[in-house]
Amino acid sequence: MKQLVESALPNTEVVVEGEGCNFQLTLVSDELMALAPVKRQQQVYALLNEAITSGAIHAVTMKFFSVADWQAQSQ
């Protein structure tokens, strides 16, 4: 999942947490933060649609951060 999202969305760092088929994604991207919240989620769901449809992923929650916000939180 991490590789899929990072390869499709350049300049995006993805942290994946969870197990089984329930996951939380933390996405760090200035480009995604420039979009409306719904548009951000739509872009990520479009990438994961096949895995969601197949049942490999049951639930996904997402948190979005700008690079600066992520660095500030990590300190």
N, C-alpha and C positions, 0 to 999 in steps of 0.2 A: 504494500500500500504506500509506504514511504517513497520507494523508488518511482512508482507510477505517478504520484502527484508531483514529486520534485522534477521528474523528467518532462512532464507536461506543462508545468508552471515554473519557468525559469526564475531565478532569484527568489525562490520560496524554500524556506527550511521547514521541514515537517517533523514533529515529534509525535509518535504513535504510542498510545497507552491502551491497555485493555487485554482481554483474553477471550477465547472462544470466538463468538461472532459479534461481540459488543466492544466498540472502540471509541476512544476520545482522541481527536486530532487537535494538536496545537500547530497553527500555521503562522509563520513569521514571514511577512511580505509587505513591503511598502506598496507594491502594485495592487495587491488584493485590498489593502486598507483604503486605497483610493476609490474603490467601488462601493456602491450601496451594500448594506449587509445581505440583502436577499441575493444580489448578484454574486457576491463572494461564495455563498453557499451553493448557488446553482452551478458555478464553475466546478466546484469540488464534487458535488453529487453527480454531475455529468461524467466525470472520470471514474467514479465508483459504481455507476449504474449497473454494469454487468455483474459485479460481485454482489450487489444488493439484490438484484433480480434472481440470481442463482441461489440466494440464501446463505452464501459464504459470509456475508456481512448482514447482521440483523439490525443493529442500531449503531449510529454514528453521531457523536456530538462534536462540535467544532468550536474552538476558540481562536480568534484572530488577533495578532499583534503586529504593530509596526516594528521595524528593526530597533529603533530607539527605545520603544516601550519594552520590548523583550530584553534588551540589554540592561535597562534600568531595573526590571523585575528580577533578573538573574543575579544582581549584585547584592 
